Amino acid sequence: MHAPEHYTNLAYLLTNALDLTQPPIAITFTDNIPTGVPTHTTPAPAGCRFWQDAAEGAFATSAKDHALCSIGCYTHNLPMSAATQTDLADTLKVLNDLTYVTAQDLAQIPALKSQSKHILYSPLGETPLPPDVVLLFADASQTLILTEATQQVEDQNPPALGRPACAVVPQVINTGRAALSLGCCGARAYLDTLTDSVALFAIPGAKLEAYAKRIEALSKANTTLAKFHSLRRQAVAAGQSPTIKESLAALA
């Protein structure tokens, strides 16, 4: 198990390399709440709201804290009371009537295969346990670097998920691979931090260190290449036809 400062360092690296405005969020499924970690006390309209609340500090949740979000209980494989099961059936009926989520769509929505008693949320730098998933609030420019990192760390392109936003967590845990979530209208209603220009990028905790190293290197590369292309644009606009060597010389 890594020491706490390991995750503090990784959080600092990710935040600075990507110029994040929101801290990376650690999400951990466990059967035991570590000593000193408080339980969440404020009612939440949906489980995704915990992603925003986690920026303020670590806390633990259980199934009852997620009960107002039957879809989140479904994707996170949380035990559901009779009332929550009724809510889920009612929700699915409405979504089907709107042709927003059909019966065929439901089979394609990731749901966690394992089940735990608690879910811990915290800023990555304060995580009490090694995270299962690290969630980043990223804009298009930051997501560019993150998808480039996925190509190099995992030798693949990350899948892009739509509704529901919470499905990105089981997608990453079930596959062990990173994924992009474009969010959903519900998450965008419940989270102030999930603005129209922001998406969610989820990294498997087991690959976090590899991702951090590639993100740092790719961020520096993108900065250099952006300047290179900017200089070429200026040269062409001025009527020149620079070769790559000439553009490299201008960059130097």
Residue pairs with C-beta under 8 A, 6 or more apart in sequence:
1 130
2 130
4 126
4 127
4 128
7 26
7 124
7 125
7 126
7 127
7 130
7 131
8 125
8 126
10 24
10 124
10 125
10 208
10 209
10 212
11 23
11 24
11 123
11 124
11 125
12 125
13 212
13 215
13 216
14 20
14 24
14 124
14 136
14 212
14 215
15 23
15 24
17 145
17 212
17 215
17 216
17 219
18 136
18 138
18 142
18 145
18 146
18 215
18 219
19 142
20 136
20 137
20 138
20 142
21 137
22 55
22 136
22 137
22 193
23 55
23 123
23 124
23 125
24 123
24 124
24 125
24 134
24 135
24 136
25 51
25 54
25 55
25 121
25 122
25 123
25 124
25 134
25 135
25 136
26 54
26 120
26 121
26 122
26 123
26 124
26 126
26 127
26 131
26 133
26 134
26 205
27 51
27 54
27 119
27 120
27 121
27 131
27 132
27 133
27 134
27 135
27 169
28 119
28 120
28 127
28 128
28 129
28 130
28 131
28 132
28 205
29 112
29 114
29 116
29 118
29 119
29 120
29 132
29 173
30 116
30 117
30 118
30 119
30 120
30 129
31 116
31 117
31 118
32 117
32 118
33 39
33 60
33 118
33 120
34 120
34 128
34 129
36 128
37 58
37 59
37 60
37 120
37 128
38 58
38 59
38 60
39 59
39 60
39 61
39 62
39 65
40 50
40 53
40 59
40 60
40 61
40 65
40 121
42 53
43 68
44 50
44 53
44 65
44 66
44 68
44 69
45 68
45 69
45 190
46 68
46 69
46 71
46 72
46 166
46 186
46 187
46 190
47 61
47 65
47 66
47 69
47 72
47 73
47 76
47 166
48 69
48 72
48 165
48 166
48 186
48 187
48 190
48 191
48 194
49 190
49 191
50 59
50 61
50 65
50 119
50 121
51 121
51 135
51 191
51 193
51 200
52 191
52 192
52 193
52 194
53 59
53 121
54 121
54 122
54 123
55 123
55 193
57 122
57 123
57 126
58 120
58 121
58 122
58 123
58 126
58 127
58 128
59 120
59 121
59 122
60 118
60 119
60 120
60 121
61 118
61 119
61 120
61 121
62 117
62 118
62 119
63 73
63 78
63 79
63 80
63 117
66 72
66 73
66 76
66 78
66 119
67 73
67 80
67 81
67 83
67 84
69 166
70 80
70 84
70 85
70 87
70 88
70 91
71 88
71 91
71 164
71 166
71 186
72 78
72 164
72 166
73 79
73 80
73 84
73 88
74 80
74 88
74 111
75 109
75 110
75 111
75 112
75 164
75 166
75 167
75 169
75 170
76 111
76 112
76 119
76 166
76 169
76 170
77 111
77 112
77 113
77 114
77 115
77 170
78 115
79 115
80 88
92 101
92 106
95 101
96 102
96 103
100 163
101 109
101 163
109 164
109 167
110 161
110 167
110 168
110 170
110 171
110 174
111 167
111 170
112 169
112 170
112 173
112 174
113 170
113 173
113 174
114 173
120 127
120 128
120 129
122 128
124 131
124 134
130 205
131 205
131 208
132 172
132 173
132 204
132 205
133 169
133 172
133 173
133 202
133 203
133 204
133 205
134 202
134 203
134 205
134 208
135 168
135 169
135 200
135 201
135 202
135 203
136 142
136 146
136 200
136 201
136 202
136 203
137 193
137 194
137 198
137 199
137 200
138 146
138 198
138 199
138 200
138 201
139 197
139 198
139 199
140 197
140 199
142 201
143 180
143 199
143 201
144 222
145 215
145 218
145 219
145 222
146 158
146 178
146 180
146 201
146 215
147 157
147 158
147 180
148 214
148 218
148 222
149 211
149 214
149 215
149 218
150 156
150 157
150 158
150 177
150 178
151 157
152 214
152 218
153 178
153 207
153 210
153 211
153 214
154 177
154 178
154 207
156 177
158 177
158 178
158 179
158 180
158 201
159 171
159 179
159 180
160 179
160 180
160 181
160 182
161 167
161 168
161 171
161 179
161 180
161 181
161 182
162 181
162 182
162 184
163 184
163 185
163 186
164 184
164 186
164 187
165 181
165 183
165 184
165 186
165 187
165 194
165 200
166 187
167 181
168 179
168 180
168 181
168 200
168 202
169 202
171 179
171 202
172 178
172 179
172 202
172 203
172 204
173 204
176 204
176 206
176 207
177 204
178 201
178 202
178 203
178 204
178 207
178 211
179 201
179 202
180 199
180 200
180 201
180 202
181 199
181 200
181 201
181 202
182 199
182 200
183 194
183 198
183 199
183 200
187 194
188 194
188 195
188 196
194 200
203 211
224 251
227 251
228 247
228 248
228 251
231 247
231 250
231 251
232 242
232 247
235 242
235 246
235 247
235 250
236 242
242 250
